[in-house]
């Protein structure tokens, strides 16, 4: 949420924390804040599907398999960042 510049009062509410001091008195979550958070989380979810589809375009989980079907195939091979680099 920090990367998406979500307001501290909304982050605290979402995590189940109370805001300290005056922020708890004057800081309130608005419908616009909630909409902004929802849009940011939706974008992160959609962005996560592309790398997942690059690993494998199918899934044993029916809902995920349906979502992956809408992702265009990757034209270049995906290489692991964890595998040793051979020939360097």
MMTF fields as JSON, N, C-alpha, C and O atoms, coordinates in Angstrom:
{
  "mmtfVersion": "1.0.0",
  "mmtfProducer": "UNKNOWN",
  "numBonds": 351,
  "numAtoms": 352,
  "numGroups": 88,
  "numChains": 1,
  "numModels": 1,
  "chainsPerModel": [1],
  "groupsPerChain": [88],
  "chainIdList": ["A"],
  "bondAtomList": [4, 2, 8, 6, 12, 10, 16, 14, 20, 18, 24, 22, 28, 26, 32, 30, 36, 34, 40, 38, 44, 42, 48, 46, 52, 50, 56, 54, 60, 58, 64, 62, 68, 66, 72, 70, 76, 74, 80, 78, 84, 82, 88, 86, 92, 90, 96, 94, 100, 98, 104, 102, 108, 106, 112, 110, 116, 114, 120, 118, 124, 122, 128, 126, 132, 130, 136, 134, 140, 138, 144, 142, 148, 146, 152, 150, 156, 154, 160, 158, 164, 162, 168, 166, 172, 170, 176, 174, 180, 178, 184, 182, 188, 186, 192, 190, 196, 194, 200, 198, 204, 202, 208, 206, 212, 210, 216, 214, 220, 218, 224, 222, 228, 226, 232, 230, 236, 234, 240, 238, 244, 242, 248, 246, 252, 250, 256, 254, 260, 258, 264, 262, 268, 266, 272, 270, 276, 274, 280, 278, 284, 282, 288, 286, 292, 290, 296, 294, 300, 298, 304, 302, 308, 306, 312, 310, 316, 314, 320, 318, 324, 322, 328, 326, 332, 330, 336, 334, 340, 338, 344, 342, 348, 346],
  "bondOrderList": [1, 1, 1, 1, 1, 1, 1, 1, 1, 1, 1, 1, 1, 1, 1, 1, 1, 1, 1, 1, 1, 1, 1, 1, 1, 1, 1, 1, 1, 1, 1, 1, 1, 1, 1, 1, 1, 1, 1, 1, 1, 1, 1, 1, 1, 1, 1, 1, 1, 1, 1, 1, 1, 1, 1, 1, 1, 1, 1, 1, 1, 1, 1, 1, 1, 1, 1, 1, 1, 1, 1, 1, 1, 1, 1, 1, 1, 1, 1, 1, 1, 1, 1, 1, 1, 1, 1],
  "groupList": [{"groupName": "UNK", "atomNameList": ["N", "CA", "C", "O"], "elementList": ["N", "C", "C", "O"], "formalChargeList": [0, 0, 0, 0], "bondAtomList": [1, 0, 2, 1, 3, 2], "bondOrderList": [1, 1, 2], "singleLetterCode": "X", "chemCompType": "L-PEPTIDE LINKING"}],
  "groupTypeList": [0, 0, 0, 0, 0, 0, 0, 0, 0, 0, 0, 0, 0, 0, 0, 0, 0, 0, 0, 0, 0, 0, 0, 0, 0, 0, 0, 0, 0, 0, 0, 0, 0, 0, 0, 0, 0, 0, 0, 0, 0, 0, 0, 0, 0, 0, 0, 0, 0, 0, 0, 0, 0, 0, 0, 0, 0, 0, 0, 0, 0, 0, 0, 0, 0, 0, 0, 0, 0, 0, 0, 0, 0, 0, 0, 0, 0, 0, 0, 0, 0, 0, 0, 0, 0, 0, 0, 0],
  "groupIdList": [1, 2, 3, 4, 5, 6, 7, 8, 9, 10, 11, 12, 13, 14, 15, 16, 17, 18, 19, 20, 21, 22, 23, 24, 25, 26, 27, 28, 29, 30, 31, 32, 33, 34, 35, 36, 37, 38, 39, 40, 41, 42, 43, 44, 45, 46, 47, 48, 49, 50, 51, 52, 53, 54, 55, 56, 57, 58, 59, 60, 61, 62, 63, 64, 65, 66, 67, 68, 69, 70, 71, 72, 73, 74, 75, 76, 77, 78, 79, 80, 81, 82, 83, 84, 85, 86, 87, 88],
  "secStructList": [7, 6, 6, 6, 6, 7, 7, 2, 2, 2, 2, 2, 2, 2, 2, 6, 7, 7, 7, 7, 6, 2, 2, 2, 2, 2, 7, 7, 7, 7, 2, 2, 2, 2, 2, 2, 2, 2, 2, 2, 2, 2, 2, 2, 2, 2, 2, 2, 2, 2, 2, 2, 2, 2, 2, 7, 1, 7, 7, 1, 1, 2, 2, 2, 2, 2, 2, 2, 2, 6, 1, 7, 7, 7, 1, 1, 7, 7, 7, 7, 1, 1, 1, 7, 7, 6, 6, 7],
  "xCoordList": [0.823, 0.0, 0.87, 0.462, 2.075, 2.97, 3.343, 3.375, 3.627, 3.996, 2.867, 3.12, 1.638, 0.482, 0.016, -1.034, 0.784, 0.479, -0.922, -1.662, -1.269, -2.545, -2.429, -1.418, -3.456, -3.451, -3.237, -3.736, -2.488, -2.179, -3.438, -3.477, -4.448, -5.665, -6.34, -6.896, -6.298, -6.889, -6.02, -6.538, -4.709, -3.812, -4.044, -4.143, -4.13, -4.351, -5.672, -5.74, -6.717, -8.021, -7.973, -8.496, -7.35, -7.28, -6.5, -6.824, -5.474, -4.649, -5.209, -4.675, -6.282, -6.905, -6.217, -6.323, -5.508, -4.8, -5.545, -6.292, -5.338, -5.85, -4.782, -3.593, -5.22, -4.297, -3.947, -4.822, -2.689, -2.309, -2.65, -2.734, -2.837, -2.964, -4.105, -5.201, -3.815, -4.828, -5.327, -6.45, -4.494, -4.938, -6.176, -7.033, -6.279, -7.46, -8.705, -9.821, -8.521, -9.659, -10.107, -11.303, -9.143, -9.475, -9.332, -9.826, -8.682, -8.498, -9.626, -9.905, -10.272, -11.376, -11.21, -10.687, -11.66, -11.596, -12.81, -13.944, -12.562, -13.647, -13.933, -13.1, -15.088, -15.385, -14.36, -14.031, -13.862, -12.849, -11.552, -10.901, -11.179, -9.987, -10.158, -9.245, -11.342, -11.616, -11.581, -11.073, -12.113, -12.102, -10.665, -10.317, -9.843, -8.438, -7.699, -6.922, -7.946, -7.323, -7.791, -6.984, -9.075, -9.612, -8.973, -8.617, -8.827, -8.214, -6.745, -6.269, -6.035, -4.62, -4.459, -3.582, -5.297, -5.221, -5.624, -5.029, -6.616, -7.038, -5.906, -5.652, -5.234, -4.123, -2.986, -2.392, -2.68, -1.627, -2.008, -1.165, -3.283, -3.746, -3.6, -3.072, -4.066, -3.986, -2.536, -2.205, -1.674, -0.253, 0.406, 1.365, -0.094, 0.495, 0.118, 0.805, -0.947, -1.367, -0.419, -0.237, 0.183, 1.079, 2.301, 2.593, 3.036, 4.168, 3.722, 4.442, 2.531, 2.042, 1.745, 2.062, 1.147, 0.851, 2.133, 2.17, 3.182, 4.463, 5.075, 5.752, 4.847, 5.363, 4.625, 5.242, 3.313, 2.474, 1.129, 0.517, 0.662, -0.601, -1.844, -2.963, -1.664, -2.799, -2.615, -1.505, -3.729, -3.716, -4.724, -5.73, -4.45, -5.396, -6.57, -7.605, -6.421, -7.493, -8.4, -7.95, -9.658, -10.527, -10.637, -10.561, -10.812, -10.952, -9.671, -9.722, -8.526, -7.252, -7.03, -6.537, -7.379, -7.237, -8.059, -7.605, -9.251, -10.111, -9.478, -9.51, -8.913, -8.27, -7.02, -6.753, -6.261, -5.038, -5.351, -4.536, -6.514, -6.887, -7.0, -6.852, -7.26, -7.407, -6.077, -6.04, -4.983, -3.668, -3.002, -2.9, -2.538, -1.867, -0.562, 0.103, -0.194, 1.033, 2.281, 2.317, 3.3, 4.582, 5.428, 5.5, 6.07, 6.851, 8.275, 8.894, 8.804, 10.166, 10.129, 9.208, 11.114, 11.122, 11.376, 12.092, 10.779, 10.958, 12.096, 12.128, 13.022, 14.147, 14.077, 13.672, 14.468, 14.462, 15.562, 16.681, 15.229, 16.229, 17.049, 18.073, 16.607, 17.296, 18.296, 19.238, 18.092, 18.994, 20.358, 20.444, 21.436, 22.767, 22.914, 22.347, 23.667, 23.918, 25.122, 26.244, 24.871, 25.91, 26.531, 25.821, 27.855, 28.542, 28.878, 29.26, 28.742, 29.088, 30.362, 30.825],
  "yCoordList": [-1.19, 0.0, 1.258, 2.302, 1.151, 2.304, 2.67, 3.85, 1.67, 1.939, 2.605, 3.338, 2.36, 2.954, 4.25, 4.781, 4.763, 6.019, 6.008, 6.988, 4.89, 4.783, 5.544, 5.439, 6.3, 7.131, 6.271, 5.15, 6.82, 6.098, 5.664, 4.569, 6.5, 6.171, 4.938, 4.12, 4.793, 3.631, 2.391, 1.294, 2.566, 1.436, 0.912, -0.298, 1.802, 1.391, 0.664, -0.375, 1.201, 0.552, -0.845, -1.802, -0.951, -2.235, -3.277, -4.465, -2.824, -3.728, -3.956, -4.767, -3.247, -3.427, -2.675, -3.055, -1.604, -0.796, 0.51, 0.977, 1.094, 2.43, 3.449, 3.23, 4.561, 5.663, 6.369, 6.595, 6.715, 7.401, 8.899, 9.512, 9.454, 10.902, 11.553, 11.005, 12.735, 13.56, 12.938, 13.203, 12.114, 11.474, 10.62, 10.509, 10.013, 9.191, 10.051, 9.582, 11.3, 12.205, 12.828, 12.898, 13.28, 14.041, 13.263, 13.711, 12.133, 11.36, 10.362, 9.558, 10.407, 9.502, 8.946, 9.614, 7.722, 7.074, 7.504, 7.445, 7.934, 8.374, 7.309, 6.433, 7.378, 6.457, 6.579, 5.585, 7.787, 7.971, 7.235, 6.668, 7.244, 6.509, 5.017, 4.338, 4.514, 3.085, 2.719, 1.659, 3.583, 3.341, 3.332, 2.519, 4.239, 4.301, 3.02, 2.473, 2.553, 1.315, 0.132, -0.711, 0.067, -1.024, -1.036, -2.1, 0.127, 0.217, -0.208, -0.892, 0.192, -0.177, -1.681, -2.293, -2.279, -3.724, -4.495, -5.526, -4.008, -4.65, -4.605, -5.594, -3.472, -3.342, -4.293, -4.917, -4.408, -5.337, -6.779, -7.565, -7.131, -8.484, -8.761, -9.802, -7.831, -8.027, -8.088, -8.883, -7.26, -7.29, -8.602, -9.034, -9.24, -10.505, -11.668, -12.689, -11.531, -12.62, -12.804, -13.927, -11.726, -11.835, -12.693, -13.608, -12.44, -13.323, -14.751, -15.701, -14.913, -16.26, -16.989, -18.171, -16.31, -16.919, -17.263, -18.234, -16.466, -16.757, -18.04, -18.757, -18.337, -19.584, -20.784, -21.787, -20.681, -21.737, -21.116, -20.464, -21.311, -20.69, -21.41, -20.984, -22.49, -23.23, -23.451, -23.366, -23.737, -24.003, -25.092, -25.244, -25.845, -26.855, -26.21, -26.847, -24.973, -24.235, -23.638, -22.79, -24.062, -23.63, -22.111, -21.619, -21.375, -19.926, -19.286, -18.425, -19.702, -19.165, -19.565, -18.757, -20.779, -21.233, -20.346, -20.006, -19.975, -19.101, -17.711, -17.131, -17.183, -15.867, -15.894, -14.942, -16.98, -17.097, -17.213, -16.819, -17.745, -17.904, -16.556, -16.483, -15.495, -14.161, -13.431, -12.344, -14.013, -13.381, -13.81, -15.009, -12.856, -13.243, -13.994, -13.713, -14.949, -15.716, -14.849, -13.835, -15.27, -14.564, -15.07, -16.275, -14.148, -14.551, -14.977, -15.706, -14.546, -14.93, -15.907, -15.861, -16.787, -17.757, -17.077, -16.08, -17.636, -17.127, -17.897, -19.127, -17.184, -17.822, -17.525, -16.439, -18.481, -18.317, -17.351, -17.405, -16.47, -15.566, -16.289, -15.776, -17.469, -18.228, -19.222, -19.625, -19.616, -20.593, -19.969, -18.779, -20.759, -20.213, -19.824, -20.467, -18.782, -18.331, -19.097, -18.957, -19.889, -20.719, -19.97, -19.376, -19.998, -19.375, -17.913, -17.226, -17.423, -16.016, -15.946, -14.854],
  "zCoordList": [0.0, 0.0, 0.0, -0.508, 0.573, 0.556, -0.876, -1.226, -1.706, -3.092, -3.867, -4.823, -3.467, -4.138, -3.482, -3.845, -2.521, -1.813, -1.194, -1.285, -0.566, 0.126, 1.453, 2.148, 1.792, 3.008, 4.258, 4.352, 5.208, 6.446, 7.196, 7.756, 7.21, 7.948, 7.34, 8.074, 6.024, 5.366, 5.574, 5.781, 5.519, 5.791, 7.2, 7.405, 8.157, 9.547, 9.702, 10.359, 9.105, 9.2, 8.589, 9.161, 7.439, 6.724, 7.527, 7.498, 8.239, 9.038, 10.435, 11.192, 10.784, 12.088, 13.207, 14.373, 12.858, 13.851, 14.093, 13.234, 15.266, 15.563, 15.211, 15.443, 14.652, 14.362, 15.671, 16.507, 15.85, 17.082, 17.058, 15.994, 18.214, 18.397, 17.647, 17.534, 17.137, 16.471, 15.169, 14.739, 14.546, 13.305, 13.549, 12.672, 14.733, 15.015, 15.191, 14.968, 15.588, 15.796, 14.474, 14.19, 13.668, 12.468, 11.165, 10.13, 11.189, 9.971, 9.777, 10.666, 8.629, 8.337, 6.933, 6.041, 6.755, 5.457, 4.633, 5.107, 3.406, 2.53, 1.463, 1.227, 0.829, -0.275, -1.411, -2.059, -1.649, -2.701, -2.346, -3.224, -1.072, -0.631, -0.856, -1.325, -0.515, -0.71, -2.192, -2.557, -3.039, -4.486, -5.018, -5.874, -4.506, -4.915, -4.512, -5.295, -3.296, -2.834, -3.671, -4.064, -3.943, -4.752, -6.144, -6.65, -6.757, -8.086, -8.04, -8.946, -6.999, -6.867, -6.68, -7.291, -5.843, -5.628, -6.887, -7.199, -7.6, -8.845, -9.874, -10.561, -9.979, -10.926, -10.554, -11.434, -9.279, -8.854, -9.174, -9.606, -8.963, -9.271, -10.769, -11.161, -11.604, -13.045, -13.515, -14.395, -12.94, -13.29, -12.884, -13.523, -11.836, -11.388, -12.301, -12.312, -13.055, -13.943, -15.129, -15.6, -15.616, -16.771, -16.461, -17.23, -15.362, -15.054, -14.754, -15.061, -14.151, -13.867, -15.174, -15.304, -16.133, -17.423, -18.178, -18.932, -17.974, -18.628, -18.095, -18.832, -16.832, -16.254, -16.821, -17.18, -16.901, -17.471, -17.808, -16.962, -19.035, -19.433, -18.916, -19.199, -18.165, -17.615, -16.124, -15.598, -15.453, -14.024, -13.705, -14.398, -12.655, -12.184, -11.458, -11.268, -11.058, -10.384, -11.469, -12.239, -11.541, -12.644, -12.825, -13.951, -11.746, -11.879, -12.405, -13.284, -11.874, -12.356, -13.807, -14.595, -14.175, -15.553, -16.489, -17.582, -16.068, -16.865, -17.014, -18.1, -15.947, -15.999, -16.879, -17.612, -16.804, -17.606, -19.092, -19.927, -19.431, -20.838, -21.539, -22.759, -20.794, -21.387, -21.556, -22.133, -21.059, -21.139, -22.438, -22.7, -23.273, -24.514, -24.221, -23.224, -25.086, -24.844, -24.918, -25.616, -24.185, -24.156, -25.314, -25.556, -26.034, -27.197, -26.854, -27.628, -25.728, -25.359, -24.191, -23.376, -24.102, -23.0, -21.653, -21.559, -20.643, -19.288, -18.642, -18.691, -18.041, -17.37, -15.89, -15.477, -15.115, -13.672, -13.249, -13.758, -12.314, -11.749, -10.69, -10.239, -10.293, -9.252, -9.828, -9.146, -11.077, -11.689, -11.943, -12.249, -11.821, -12.087, -13.546, -14.429, -13.792, -15.146, -15.701, -15.213, -16.705, -17.303, -18.47, -19.282, -18.556, -19.668, -19.461, -20.409, -18.23, -17.962, -17.169, -16.84]
}
